[in-house]
Amino acid sequence: MAELSIHRIGNKSEDEFYVLSENSVAITDTHLSGLLMQYFLAPYAKINEIYRFYHPNTDLNLNEVFHFASKIFENGETFHTNSQELAKHLYEVSGHPKIKAGELYVAWFENVQIEGELHDAIGIFKSETKDTYLKVYPEGGGFGLSYEEDAININKLDKGCLIFNTDKEEGFRVAIIDQTNKSGEAVYWKDEFLKLKTRNDNYNQTSTVLGVYKNFITEKLDEEFEIGKTDKIDLLNKSIKYFKEKESFDLDEFSNEVIGNAEGIESFKNYKKSYEEEFDTPIADSFDISDAAVKKQARVFKSVLKLDKNFHIYIHGNKDLIEKGFDDDKSMNYYKVYFREEQ
């Protein structure tokens, strides 16, 4: 880590202020340096999705974070001054009442790897969640016990982004972390502070198509066709199977092999087109499949048939081995399941 500046950002709507440090921090302790590197960089080890800066007016220089990051990359001597400008900008967008106050760290790293390449990078991190830690120490003939409040857990980075000094004309390459934004009430980090859009690469193309198809099956299909839950699950299973077995995606091939019905295929293609227009996100009709994106999306493809509160049936294969019926005597639905061997 070449340089580090720390500032504190309050919540603007609560009339809290920001505090800017006068100078960057000199890190001379090698153990502390290692802990900081773990805190800042370890969460990115499993990140595959890469973003780019943008601005609605198409002029990238109007994006504040892009502008200040560019100045740092152009002249490292302006690092601390521009870290202060980044802190002011974050404060200005911290108006949601649920945004927590916290420390802002701006770091400059040399030779950070991304997609097999080494680039200098600027890291912007915010710690919002504080923990209490117990401390045990030798005392007399035994041990004493104390605690430390409002401490930072280095294994829980709340918010962060890494800006890599490459592809500047396209908005740099940016990787982000936002662990405290699960409920969506504070989208300020990605959308208001950073102003990012996903890079249209194989990972995002794969992830987007799977997401669009899942929504089509679970939300749209009922509006146009009469289709049972087992058939929906079968269609979802077929799509994951296609993406796991193929090296590349082809829209017509996927439609014929997975949907296999002319009216259903037309409906899916229209749904895909509507998505592209609504979100201004073009999806190629063919691209190389990203295994990492398939693995991530497969986790949310549910193959579970929930029956009241009594049974869950997991359907992984041939849907023809499960039949639905109605029992007149009990006035209840039932499923008949065929199998060869109980395991």
Phi and psi in degrees as GROMACS dihedral restraints (atoms count N, CA, C in turn):
[ dihedral_restraints ]
;  ai    aj    ak    al  type     phi  dphi    fc
    3     4     5     6     1   -79.9    20    10
    4     5     6     7     1   -34.1    20    10
    6     7     8     9     1  -160.1    20    10
    7     8     9    10     1   150.4    20    10
    9    10    11    12     1  -144.1    20    10
   10    11    12    13     1   132.0    20    10
   12    13    14    15     1  -123.4    20    10
   13    14    15    16     1   142.1    20    10
   15    16    17    18     1  -125.6    20    10
   16    17    18    19     1   132.1    20    10
   18    19    20    21     1  -134.1    20    10
   19    20    21    22     1   167.2    20    10
   21    22    23    24     1  -119.6    20    10
   22    23    24    25     1   134.0    20    10
   24    25    26    27     1  -116.7    20    10
   25    26    27    28     1   120.8    20    10
   27    28    29    30     1   -90.3    20    10
   28    29    30    31     1   179.5    20    10
   30    31    32    33     1   -93.9    20    10
   31    32    33    34     1   118.6    20    10
   33    34    35    36     1   -62.7    20    10
   34    35    36    37     1   -38.1    20    10
   36    37    38    39     1   -69.3    20    10
   37    38    39    40     1   -19.9    20    10
   39    40    41    42     1   -97.2    20    10
   40    41    42    43     1    12.6    20    10
   42    43    44    45     1    60.3    20    10
   43    44    45    46     1    27.8    20    10
   45    46    47    48     1   -86.9    20    10
   46    47    48    49     1   153.4    20    10
   48    49    50    51     1  -110.9    20    10
   49    50    51    52     1   175.4    20    10
   51    52    53    54     1  -104.6    20    10
   52    53    54    55     1   153.1    20    10
   54    55    56    57     1  -124.3    20    10
   55    56    57    58     1   120.2    20    10
   57    58    59    60     1  -101.8    20    10
   58    59    60    61     1   132.2    20    10
   60    61    62    63     1   -75.4    20    10
   61    62    63    64     1   149.7    20    10
   63    64    65    66     1   -77.5    20    10
   64    65    66    67     1   -28.4    20    10
   66    67    68    69     1  -140.4    20    10
   67    68    69    70     1   163.1    20    10
   69    70    71    72     1   -73.4    20    10
   70    71    72    73     1   166.4    20    10
   72    73    74    75     1   -94.3    20    10
   73    74    75    76     1   133.1    20    10
   75    76    77    78     1   -91.0    20    10
   76    77    78    79     1   115.1    20    10
   78    79    80    81     1   -99.7    20    10
   79    80    81    82     1   105.1    20    10
   81    82    83    84     1  -105.4    20    10
   82    83    84    85     1   -18.5    20    10
   84    85    86    87     1   -82.1    20    10
   85    86    87    88     1   116.6    20    10
   87    88    89    90     1   -65.9    20    10
   88    89    90    91     1   -33.7    20    10
   90    91    92    93     1   -67.3    20    10
   91    92    93    94     1   -43.2    20    10
   93    94    95    96     1   -62.1    20    10
   94    95    96    97     1   -40.3    20    10
   96    97    98    99     1   -60.4    20    10
   97    98    99   100     1   -41.6    20    10
   99   100   101   102     1   -65.0    20    10
  100   101   102   103     1   -39.5    20    10
  102   103   104   105     1   -64.7    20    10
  103   104   105   106     1   -40.4    20    10
  105   106   107   108     1   -65.0    20    10
  106   107   108   109     1   -41.4    20    10
  108   109   110   111     1   -62.5    20    10
  109   110   111   112     1   -39.7    20    10
  111   112   113   114     1   -64.7    20    10
  112   113   114   115     1   -44.1    20    10
  114   115   116   117     1   -62.9    20    10
  115   116   117   118     1   -44.4    20    10
  117   118   119   120     1   -80.6    20    10
  118   119   120   121     1   -40.7    20    10
  120   121   122   123     1  -104.9    20    10
  121   122   123   124     1   -27.6    20    10
  123   124   125   126     1   -56.2    20    10
  124   125   126   127     1   -38.7    20    10
  126   127   128   129     1   -62.6    20    10
  127   128   129   130     1   -15.7    20    10
  129   130   131   132     1   -88.9    20    10
  130   131   132   133     1    -1.5    20    10
  132   133   134   135     1   -60.6    20    10
  133   134   135   136     1   -31.8    20    10
  135   136   137   138     1  -108.8    20    10
  136   137   138   139     1    14.0    20    10
  138   139   140   141     1   -84.2    20    10
  139   140   141   142     1   126.9    20    10
  141   142   143   144     1  -112.7    20    10
  142   143   144   145     1   -25.0    20    10
  144   145   146   147     1   -82.5    20    10
  145   146   147   148     1   125.1    20    10
  147   148   149   150     1  -111.5    20    10
  148   149   150   151     1   137.5    20    10
  150   151   152   153     1  -112.8    20    10
  151   152   153   154     1   173.0    20    10
  153   154   155   156     1  -135.8    20    10
  154   155   156   157     1   150.9    20    10
  156   157   158   159     1   -72.1    20    10
  157   158   159   160     1   151.0    20    10
  159   160   161   162     1  -150.9    20    10
  160   161   162   163     1   172.5    20    10
  162   163   164   165     1  -144.7    20    10
  163   164   165   166     1   140.4    20    10
  165   166   167   168     1   -55.0    20    10
  166   167   168   169     1   -28.5    20    10
  168   169   170   171     1   -87.6    20    10
  169   170   171   172     1     9.0    20    10
  171   172   173   174     1    69.2    20    10
  172   173   174   175     1    -7.6    20    10
  174   175   176   177     1   -90.3    20    10
  175   176   177   178     1   106.4    20    10
  177   178   179   180     1   -59.1    20    10
  178   179   180   181     1   -31.3    20    10
  180   181   182   183     1   -66.7    20    10
  181   182   183   184     1   -13.8    20    10
  183   184   185   186     1   -81.2    20    10
  184   185   186   187     1   -11.7    20    10
  186   187   188   189     1   -80.1    20    10
  187   188   189   190     1   115.6    20    10
  189   190   191   192     1   -60.2    20    10
  190   191   192   193     1   -46.3    20    10
  192   193   194   195     1   -66.5    20    10
  193   194   195   196     1   -41.1    20    10
  195   196   197   198     1   -58.9    20    10
  196   197   198   199     1   -43.2    20    10
  198   199   200   201     1   -62.5    20    10
  199   200   201   202     1   -49.1    20    10
  201   202   203   204     1   -71.6    20    10
  202   203   204   205     1   -35.7    20    10
  204   205   206   207     1   -64.4    20    10
  205   206   207   208     1   -40.8    20    10
  207   208   209   210     1   -59.7    20    10
  208   209   210   211     1   -42.0    20    10
  210   211   212   213     1   -62.3    20    10
  211   212   213   214     1   -39.4    20    10
  213   214   215   216     1   -65.7    20    10
  214   215   216   217     1   -46.0    20    10
  216   217   218   219     1   -62.8    20    10
  217   218   219   220     1   -34.3    20    10
  219   220   221   222     1   -73.2    20    10
  220   221   222   223     1   -34.3    20    10
  222   223   224   225     1  -148.6    20    10
  223   224   225   226     1   102.0    20    10
  225   226   227   228     1   -60.6    20    10
  226   227   228   229     1   -22.7    20    10
  228   229   230   231     1   -68.2    20    10
  229   230   231   232     1   -15.4    20    10
  231   232   233   234     1   -92.9    20    10
  232   233   234   235     1     8.7    20    10
  234   235   236   237     1   -53.7    20    10
  235   236   237   238     1   -56.2    20    10
  237   238   239   240     1   -66.0    20    10
  238   239   240   241     1   -40.9    20    10
  240   241   242   243     1   -59.5    20    10
  241   242   243   244     1   -43.3    20    10
  243   244   245   246     1   -74.9    20    10
  244   245   246   247     1   -25.6    20    10
  246   247   248   249     1   -65.0    20    10
  247   248   249   250     1   -35.3    20    10
  249   250   251   252     1   -65.3    20    10
  250   251   252   253     1   -39.5    20    10
  252   253   254   255     1   -65.7    20    10
  253   254   255   256     1   -37.6    20    10
  255   256   257   258     1   -63.5    20    10
  256   257   258   259     1   -39.4    20    10
  258   259   260   261     1   -63.9    20    10
  259   260   261   262     1   -42.5    20    10
  261   262   263   264     1   -63.1    20    10
  262   263   264   265     1   -41.6    20    10
  264   265   266   267     1   -64.1    20    10
  265   266   267   268     1   -42.2    20    10
  267   268   269   270     1   -62.7    20    10
  268   269   270   271     1   -40.2    20    10
  270   271   272   273     1   -60.9    20    10
  271   272   273   274     1   -40.9    20    10
  273   274   275   276     1   -63.6    20    10
  274   275   276   277     1   -28.7    20    10
  276   277   278   279     1   -99.2    20    10
  277   278   279   280     1     4.0    20    10
  279   280   281   282     1   -92.6    20    10
  280   281   282   283     1    56.7    20    10
  282   283   284   285     1  -100.4    20    10
  283   284   285   286     1   -11.8    20    10
  285   286   287   288     1   -68.9    20    10
  286   287   288   289     1   132.9    20    10
  288   289   290   291     1   -61.0    20    10
  289   290   291   292     1   -19.7    20    10
  291   292   293   294     1   -92.9    20    10
  292   293   294   295     1    -1.9    20    10
  294   295   296   297     1   -72.1    20    10
  295   296   297   298     1   129.2    20    10
  297   298   299   300     1   -87.3    20    10
  298   299   300   301     1   146.1    20    10
  300   301   302   303     1   -69.6    20    10
  301   302   303   304     1   157.9    20    10
  303   304   305   306     1   179.0    20    10
  304   305   306   307     1   177.1    20    10
  306   307   308   309     1   -85.5    20    10
  307   308   309   310     1   140.7    20    10
  309   310   311   312     1  -109.1    20    10
  310   311   312   313     1   126.3    20    10
  312   313   314   315     1  -110.9    20    10
  313   314   315   316     1   129.2    20    10
  315   316   317   318     1  -118.4    20    10
  316   317   318   319     1   121.8    20    10
  318   319   320   321     1  -126.5    20    10
  319   320   321   322     1   151.1    20    10
  321   322   323   324     1  -116.9    20    10
  322   323   324   325     1   122.0    20    10
  324   325   326   327     1  -112.1    20    10
  325   326   327   328     1   147.7    20    10
  327   328   329   330     1  -109.4    20    10
  328   329   330   331     1   135.9    20    10
  330   331   332   333     1    56.7    20    10
  331   332   333   334     1    61.6    20    10
  333   334   335   336     1   -97.2    20    10
  334   335   336   337     1   136.5    20    10
  336   337   338   339     1   -85.3    20    10
  337   338   339   340     1   134.5    20    10
  339   340   341   342     1  -144.0    20    10
  340   341   342   343     1   124.4    20    10
  342   343   344   345     1    52.7    20    10
  343   344   345   346     1    42.5    20    10
  345   346   347   348     1    78.8    20    10
  346   347   348   349     1     6.0    20    10
  348   349   350   351     1  -120.2    20    10
  349   350   351   352     1   152.7    20    10
  351   352   353   354     1  -104.1    20    10
  352   353   354   355     1   127.8    20    10
  354   355   356   357     1  -142.0    20    10
  355   356   357   358     1   150.7    20    10
  357   358   359   360     1   -66.4    20    10
  358   359   360   361     1   151.3    20    10
  360   361   362   363     1  -145.1    20    10
  361   362   363   364     1   148.6    20    10
  363   364   365   366     1  -106.5    20    10
  364   365   366   367     1   128.6    20    10
  366   367   368   369     1  -107.9    20    10
  367   368   369   370     1   134.7    20    10
  369   370   371   372     1  -123.3    20    10
  370   371   372   373     1   119.3    20    10
  372   373   374   375     1  -132.7    20    10
  373   374   375   376     1   146.3    20    10
  375   376   377   378     1  -131.0    20    10
  376   377   378   379     1   129.3    20    10
  378   379   380   381     1  -104.0    20    10
  379   380   381   382     1   122.2    20    10
  381   382   383   384     1  -116.1    20    10
  382   383   384   385     1   -32.9    20    10
  384   385   386   387     1   -94.9    20    10
  385   386   387   388     1   127.0    20    10
  387   388   389   390     1  -112.3    20    10
  388   389   390   391     1   146.5    20    10
  390   391   392   393     1  -120.1    20    10
  391   392   393   394     1   164.0    20    10
  393   394   395   396     1  -109.2    20    10
  394   395   396   397     1   131.7    20    10
  396   397   398   399     1  -118.9    20    10
  397   398   399   400     1   138.5    20    10
  399   400   401   402     1   -85.7    20    10
  400   401   402   403     1   144.0    20    10
  402   403   404   405     1  -126.8    20    10
  403   404   405   406     1   124.5    20    10
  405   406   407   408     1  -108.2    20    10
  406   407   408   409     1   134.7    20    10
  408   409   410   411     1  -145.4    20    10
  409   410   411   412     1   151.8    20    10
  411   412   413   414     1   -63.7    20    10
  412   413   414   415     1   139.2    20    10
  414   415   416   417     1  -153.3    20    10
  415   416   417   418     1   119.5    20    10
  417   418   419   420     1    59.9    20    10
  418   419   420   421     1  -127.4    20    10
  420   421   422   423     1   -94.6    20    10
  421   422   423   424     1    11.1    20    10
  423   424   425   426     1  -148.1    20    10
  424   425   426   427     1  -130.1    20    10
  426   427   428   429     1  -136.0    20    10
  427   428   429   430     1   147.6    20    10
  429   430   431   432     1  -106.0    20    10
  430   431   432   433     1   162.2    20    10
  432   433   434   435     1  -134.5    20    10
  433   434   435   436     1   132.8    20    10
  435   436   437   438     1  -142.9    20    10
  436   437   438   439     1  -174.1    20    10
  438   439   440   441     1  -147.8    20    10
  439   440   441   442     1   162.1    20    10
  441   442   443   444     1  -130.8    20    10
  442   443   444   445     1   122.1    20    10
  444   445   446   447     1   -95.0    20    10
  445   446   447   448     1   162.7    20    10
  447   448   449   450     1    53.9    20    10
  448   449   450   451     1    41.5    20    10
  450   451   452   453     1  -101.0    20    10
  451   452   453   454     1   161.6    20    10
  453   454   455   456     1  -102.9    20    10
  454   455   456   457     1   129.6    20    10
  456   457   458   459     1   -84.6    20    10
  457   458   459   460     1   115.0    20    10
  459   460   461   462     1   -71.2    20    10
  460   461   462   463     1    -6.2    20    10
  462   463   464   465     1   -97.4    20    10
  463   464   465   466     1     6.4    20    10
  465   466   467   468     1  -133.6    20    10
  466   467   468   469     1    80.7    20    10
  468   469   470   471     1   -77.6    20    10
  469   470   471   472     1   120.3    20    10
  471   472   473   474     1   -70.9    20    10
  472   473   474   475     1   -58.1    20    10
  474   475   476   477     1  -139.0    20    10
  475   476   477   478     1   142.6    20    10
  477   478   479   480     1  -165.5    20    10
  478   479   480   481     1   160.3    20    10
  480   481   482   483     1  -148.8    20    10
  481   482   483   484     1   146.6    20    10
  483   484   485   486     1  -116.3    20    10
  484   485   486   487     1   123.5    20    10
  486   487   488   489     1  -107.3    20    10
  487   488   489   490     1   116.0    20    10
  489   490   491   492     1   -95.3    20    10
  490   491   492   493     1   137.9    20    10
  492   493   494   495     1   -79.3    20    10
  493   494   495   496     1    68.7    20    10
  495   496   497   498     1  -156.2    20    10
  496   497   498   499     1   152.8    20    10
  498   499   500   501     1    58.8    20    10
  499   500   501   502     1    42.4    20    10
  501   502   503   504     1   -58.8    20    10
  502   503   504   505     1   -42.1    20    10
  504   505   506   507     1   -61.4    20    10
  505   506   507   508     1   -25.6    20    10
  507   508   509   510     1   -97.3    20    10
  508   509   510   511     1     0.7    20    10
  510   511   512   513     1   105.2    20    10
  511   512   513   514     1    23.9    20    10
  513   514   515   516     1    60.8    20    10
  514   515   516   517     1   171.4    20    10
  516   517   518   519     1  -103.3    20    10
  517   518   519   520     1   130.6    20    10
  519   520   521   522     1  -131.6    20    10
  520   521   522   523     1   131.4    20    10
  522   523   524   525     1  -114.0    20    10
  523   524   525   526     1   141.3    20    10
  525   526   527   528     1  -130.1    20    10
  526   527   528   529     1   156.2    20    10
  528   529   530   531     1  -130.3    20    10
  529   530   531   532     1   136.0    20    10
  531   532   533   534     1  -149.4    20    10
  532   533   534   535     1    86.9    20    10
  534   535   536   537     1   -80.7    20    10
  535   536   537   538     1   -20.4    20    10
  537   538   539   540     1  -100.5    20    10
  538   539   540   541     1    14.4    20    10
  540   541   542   543     1  -114.0    20    10
  541   542   543   544     1    29.3    20    10
  543   544   545   546     1   -66.1    20    10
  544   545   546   547     1   -35.3    20    10
  546   547   548   549     1   -85.5    20    10
  547   548   549   550     1   -10.5    20    10
  549   550   551   552     1    82.6    20    10
  550   551   552   553     1     6.4    20    10
  552   553   554   555     1   -77.0    20    10
  553   554   555   556     1   -14.1    20    10
  555   556   557   558     1  -134.2    20    10
  556   557   558   559     1    83.3    20    10
  558   559   560   561     1   -87.1    20    10
  559   560   561   562     1    15.6    20    10
  561   562   563   564     1   -65.6    20    10
  562   563   564   565     1   -30.2    20    10
  564   565   566   567     1   -64.1    20    10
  565   566   567   568     1   -54.3    20    10
  567   568   569   570     1   -80.6    20    10
  568   569   570   571     1   -43.6    20    10
  570   571   572   573     1   -91.4    20    10
  571   572   573   574     1   -34.2    20    10
  573   574   575   576     1  -101.7    20    10
  574   575   576   577     1   -41.6    20    10
  576   577   578   579     1   -78.2    20    10
  577   578   579   580     1   -54.7    20    10
  579   580   581   582     1   -86.3    20    10
  580   581   582   583     1   -35.9    20    10
  582   583   584   585     1    55.1    20    10
  583   584   585   586     1    78.5    20    10
  585   586   587   588     1  -116.5    20    10
  586   587   588   589     1   153.9    20    10
  588   589   590   591     1  -132.9    20    10
  589   590   591   592     1   152.4    20    10
  591   592   593   594     1   -69.9    20    10
  592   593   594   595     1   145.2    20    10
  594   595   596   597     1   -77.7    20    10
  595   596   597   598     1   135.3    20    10
  597   598   599   600     1   -83.8    20    10
  598   599   600   601     1    64.7    20    10
  600   601   602   603     1  -106.0    20    10
  601   602   603   604     1  -173.4    20    10
  603   604   605   606     1   -61.6    20    10
  604   605   606   607     1   -36.3    20    10
  606   607   608   609     1   -61.7    20    10
  607   608   609   610     1   -48.8    20    10
  609   610   611   612     1   -72.7    20    10
  610   611   612   613     1   -34.0    20    10
  612   613   614   615     1   -63.2    20    10
  613   614   615   616     1   -45.0    20    10
  615   616   617   618     1   -62.8    20    10
  616   617   618   619     1   -48.2    20    10
  618   619   620   621     1   -61.8    20    10
  619   620   621   622     1   -40.9    20    10
  621   622   623   624     1   -67.6    20    10
  622   623   624   625     1   -45.3    20    10
  624   625   626   627     1   -62.0    20    10
  625   626   627   628     1   -44.0    20    10
  627   628   629   630     1   -63.1    20    10
  628   629   630   631     1   -40.1    20    10
  630   631   632   633     1   -66.1    20    10
  631   632   633   634     1   -43.2    20    10
  633   634   635   636     1   -63.8    20    10
  634   635   636   637     1   -43.3    20    10
  636   637   638   639     1   -64.4    20    10
  637   638   639   640     1   -42.9    20    10
  639   640   641   642     1   -59.7    20    10
  640   641   642   643     1   -45.5    20    10
  642   643   644   645     1   -64.9    20    10
  643   644   645   646     1   -36.2    20    10
  645   646   647   648     1   -61.4    20    10
  646   647   648   649     1   -45.4    20    10
  648   649   650   651     1   -69.7    20    10
  649   650   651   652     1   -45.6    20    10
  651   652   653   654     1   -83.0    20    10
  652   653   654   655     1   -24.6    20    10
  654   655   656   657     1  -118.3    20    10
  655   656   657   658     1   -37.5    20    10
  657   658   659   660     1   -93.6    20    10
  658   659   660   661     1   -34.9    20    10
  660   661   662   663     1   -59.5    20    10
  661   662   663   664     1   -36.5    20    10
  663   664   665   666     1   -63.4    20    10
  664   665   666   667     1   -25.6    20    10
  666   667   668   669     1   -71.3    20    10
  667   668   669   670     1   -24.2    20    10
  669   670   671   672     1  -116.4    20    10
  670   671   672   673     1   -20.3    20    10
  672   673   674   675     1  -137.1    20    10
  673   674   675   676     1   153.7    20    10
  675   676   677   678     1   -89.3    20    10
  676   677   678   679     1   114.6    20    10
  678   679   680   681     1  -144.2    20    10
  679   680   681   682     1   134.7    20    10
  681   682   683   684     1   -82.6    20    10
  682   683   684   685     1   166.7    20    10
  684   685   686   687     1   -65.9    20    10
  685   686   687   688     1   -35.1    20    10
  687   688   689   690     1   -65.0    20    10
  688   689   690   691     1   -36.2    20    10
  690   691   692   693     1   -68.3    20    10
  691   692   693   694     1   -37.7    20    10
  693   694   695   696     1   -62.7    20    10
  694   695   696   697     1   -46.5    20    10
  696   697   698   699     1   -61.4    20    10
  697   698   699   700     1   -39.3    20    10
  699   700   701   702     1   -62.3    20    10
  700   701   702   703     1   -41.6    20    10
  702   703   704   705     1   -65.5    20    10
  703   704   705   706     1   -38.6    20    10
  705   706   707   708     1   -66.8    20    10
  706   707   708   709     1   -42.9    20    10
  708   709   710   711     1   -62.6    20    10
  709   710   711   712     1   -40.3    20    10
  711   712   713   714     1   -63.7    20    10
  712   713   714   715     1   -37.1    20    10
  714   715   716   717     1   -67.2    20    10
  715   716   717   718     1   -44.1    20    10
  717   718   719   720     1   -64.1    20    10
  718   719   720   721     1   -39.9    20    10
  720   721   722   723     1   -60.6    20    10
  721   722   723   724     1   -43.3    20    10
  723   724   725   726     1   -59.4    20    10
  724   725   726   727     1   -49.1    20    10
  726   727   728   729     1   -69.8    20    10
  727   728   729   730     1   -28.1    20    10
  729   730   731   732     1   -76.9    20    10
  730   731   732   733     1   -29.8    20    10
  732   733   734   735     1   -93.3    20    10
  733   734   735   736     1   -25.3    20    10
  735   736   737   738     1   -94.0    20    10
  736   737   738   739     1   152.6    20    10
  738   739   740   741     1   -91.4    20    10
  739   740   741   742     1   -25.0    20    10
  741   742   743   744     1  -138.6    20    10
  742   743   744   745     1   154.8    20    10
  744   745   746   747     1   -99.8    20    10
  745   746   747   748     1   136.0    20    10
  747   748   749   750     1  -132.1    20    10
  748   749   750   751     1   122.8    20    10
  750   751   752   753     1   -57.6    20    10
  751   752   753   754     1   -47.2    20    10
  753   754   755   756     1   -66.9    20    10
  754   755   756   757     1   -42.6    20    10
  756   757   758   759     1   -62.8    20    10
  757   758   759   760     1   -46.2    20    10
  759   760   761   762     1   -59.5    20    10
  760   761   762   763     1   -45.9    20    10
  762   763   764   765     1   -62.0    20    10
  763   764   765   766     1   -43.9    20    10
  765   766   767   768     1   -70.5    20    10
  766   767   768   769     1   -41.4    20    10
  768   769   770   771     1   -77.6    20    10
  769   770   771   772     1   -35.3    20    10
  771   772   773   774     1   -95.0    20    10
  772   773   774   775     1   -48.0    20    10
  774   775   776   777     1   -86.5    20    10
  775   776   777   778     1   -52.0    20    10
  777   778   779   780     1    68.0    20    10
  778   779   780   781     1    14.9    20    10
  780   781   782   783     1  -132.9    20    10
  781   782   783   784     1   127.7    20    10
  783   784   785   786     1   -58.3    20    10
  784   785   786   787     1   -45.3    20    10
  786   787   788   789     1   -68.3    20    10
  787   788   789   790     1   -39.0    20    10
  789   790   791   792     1   -65.2    20    10
  790   791   792   793     1   -39.3    20    10
  792   793   794   795     1   -63.1    20    10
  793   794   795   796     1   -45.9    20    10
  795   796   797   798     1   -62.0    20    10
  796   797   798   799     1   -41.3    20    10
  798   799   800   801     1   -63.2    20    10
  799   800   801   802     1   -42.4    20    10
  801   802   803   804     1   -64.6    20    10
  802   803   804   805     1   -43.1    20    10
  804   805   806   807     1   -64.8    20    10
  805   806   807   808     1   -37.6    20    10
  807   808   809   810     1   -66.3    20    10
  808   809   810   811     1   -38.6    20    10
  810   811   812   813     1   -65.0    20    10
  811   812   813   814     1   -41.7    20    10
  813   814   815   816     1   -62.2    20    10
  814   815   816   817     1   -43.0    20    10
  816   817   818   819     1   -63.8    20    10
  817   818   819   820     1   -41.4    20    10
  819   820   821   822     1   -62.9    20    10
  820   821   822   823     1   -39.0    20    10
  822   823   824   825     1   -62.7    20    10
  823   824   825   826     1   -45.3    20    10
  825   826   827   828     1   -59.9    20    10
  826   827   828   829     1   -41.2    20    10
  828   829   830   831     1   -72.1    20    10
  829   830   831   832     1   -40.9    20    10
  831   832   833   834     1   -68.0    20    10
  832   833   834   835     1   -41.0    20    10
  834   835   836   837     1  -102.8    20    10
  835   836   837   838     1     5.4    20    10
  837   838   839   840     1    50.6    20    10
  838   839   840   841     1    46.7    20    10
  840   841   842   843     1  -128.2    20    10
  841   842   843   844     1    95.4    20    10
  843   844   845   846     1   -67.0    20    10
  844   845   846   847     1   137.2    20    10
  846   847   848   849     1  -118.2    20    10
  847   848   849   850     1   120.2    20    10
  849   850   851   852     1   -64.7    20    10
  850   851   852   853     1   149.3    20    10
  852   853   854   855     1   -76.8    20    10
  853   854   855   856     1   -13.6    20    10
  855   856   857   858     1  -150.7    20    10
  856   857   858   859     1   141.4    20    10
  858   859   860   861     1  -167.2    20    10
  859   860   861   862     1   162.4    20    10
  861   862   863   864     1   -73.8    20    10
  862   863   864   865     1   136.8    20    10
  864   865   866   867     1   -80.8    20    10
  865   866   867   868     1   134.9    20    10
  867   868   869   870     1   -92.6    20    10
  868   869   870   871     1   116.6    20    10
  870   871   872   873     1   -62.8    20    10
  871   872   873   874     1   -35.9    20    10
  873   874   875   876     1   -63.7    20    10
  874   875   876   877     1   -40.3    20    10
  876   877   878   879     1   -68.1    20    10
  877   878   879   880     1   -38.8    20    10
  879   880   881   882     1   -62.9    20    10
  880   881   882   883     1   -44.6    20    10
  882   883   884   885     1   -61.0    20    10
  883   884   885   886     1   -41.4    20    10
  885   886   887   888     1   -69.6    20    10
  886   887   888   889     1   -44.2    20    10
  888   889   890   891     1   -69.7    20    10
  889   890   891   892     1   -31.1    20    10
  891   892   893   894     1   -61.3    20    10
  892   893   894   895     1   -24.9    20    10
  894   895   896   897     1   -66.3    20    10
  895   896   897   898     1   -27.0    20    10
  897   898   899   900     1  -103.2    20    10
  898   899   900   901     1     3.9    20    10
  900   901   902   903     1   -87.2    20    10
  901   902   903   904     1   101.1    20    10
  903   904   905   906     1   -82.6    20    10
  904   905   906   907     1   127.3    20    10
  906   907   908   909     1  -114.2    20    10
  907   908   909   910     1    36.3    20    10
  909   910   911   912     1  -110.3    20    10
  910   911   912   913     1   129.6    20    10
  912   913   914   915     1  -101.5    20    10
  913   914   915   916     1   110.6    20    10
  915   916   917   918     1   -94.6    20    10
  916   917   918   919     1   123.8    20    10
  918   919   920   921     1  -114.8    20    10
  919   920   921   922     1   106.3    20    10
  921   922   923   924     1    48.1    20    10
  922   923   924   925     1  -137.0    20    10
  924   925   926   927     1  -112.3    20    10
  925   926   927   928     1    15.0    20    10
  927   928   929   930     1   -98.6    20    10
  928   929   930   931     1   -39.4    20    10
  930   931   932   933     1  -137.2    20    10
  931   932   933   934     1   146.3    20    10
  933   934   935   936     1  -123.9    20    10
  934   935   936   937     1   125.7    20    10
  936   937   938   939     1  -110.6    20    10
  937   938   939   940     1   121.5    20    10
  939   940   941   942     1   -93.2    20    10
  940   941   942   943     1   120.1    20    10
  942   943   944   945     1  -106.7    20    10
  943   944   945   946     1   113.1    20    10
  945   946   947   948     1  -111.1    20    10
  946   947   948   949     1   -18.2    20    10
  948   949   950   951     1  -135.3    20    10
  949   950   951   952     1  -124.8    20    10
  951   952   953   954     1   -68.2    20    10
  952   953   954   955     1   111.9    20    10
  954   955   956   957     1   -71.7    20    10
  955   956   957   958     1   -15.4    20    10
  957   958   959   960     1   -69.5    20    10
  958   959   960   961     1   -12.3    20    10
  960   961   962   963     1   -89.4    20    10
  961   962   963   964     1     8.7    20    10
  963   964   965   966     1  -131.4    20    10
  964   965   966   967     1   128.1    20    10
  966   967   968   969     1  -122.6    20    10
  967   968   969   970     1   140.3    20    10
  969   970   971   972     1  -103.7    20    10
  970   971   972   973     1   140.7    20    10
  972   973   974   975     1  -149.1    20    10
  973   974   975   976     1  -176.2    20    10
  975   976   977   978     1  -133.8    20    10
  976   977   978   979     1   128.4    20    10
  978   979   980   981     1   -95.5    20    10
  979   980   981   982     1   112.4    20    10
  981   982   983   984     1   -65.7    20    10
  982   983   984   985     1   -37.3    20    10
  984   985   986   987     1   -65.2    20    10
  985   986   987   988     1   -41.2    20    10
  987   988   989   990     1   -91.7    20    10
  988   989   990   991     1   -11.3    20    10
  990   991   992   993     1    54.4    20    10
  991   992   993   994     1    45.4    20    10
  993   994   995   996     1  -138.9    20    10
  994   995   996   997     1   150.5    20    10
  996   997   998   999     1   -74.9    20    10
  997   998   999  1000     1   158.7    20    10
  999  1000  1001  1002     1  -148.1    20    10
 1000  1001  1002  1003     1   159.6    20    10
 1002  1003  1004  1005     1  -120.0    20    10
 1003  1004  1005  1006     1   136.9    20    10
 1005  1006  1007  1008     1  -108.1    20    10
 1006  1007  1008  1009     1   123.2    20    10
 1008  1009  1010  1011     1  -113.0    20    10
 1009  1010  1011  1012     1   128.1    20    10
 1011  1012  1013  1014     1  -101.8    20    10
 1012  1013  1014  1015     1   136.5    20    10
 1014  1015  1016  1017     1  -153.7    20    10
 1015  1016  1017  1018     1   160.3    20    10
 1017  1018  1019  1020     1   -95.1    20    10
 1018  1019  1020  1021     1   -35.5    20    10
 1020  1021  1022  1023     1  -145.6    20    10
 1021  1022  1023  1024     1   134.5    20    10
 1023  1024  1025  1026     1   -88.4    20    10
 1024  1025  1026  1027     1   131.4    20    10
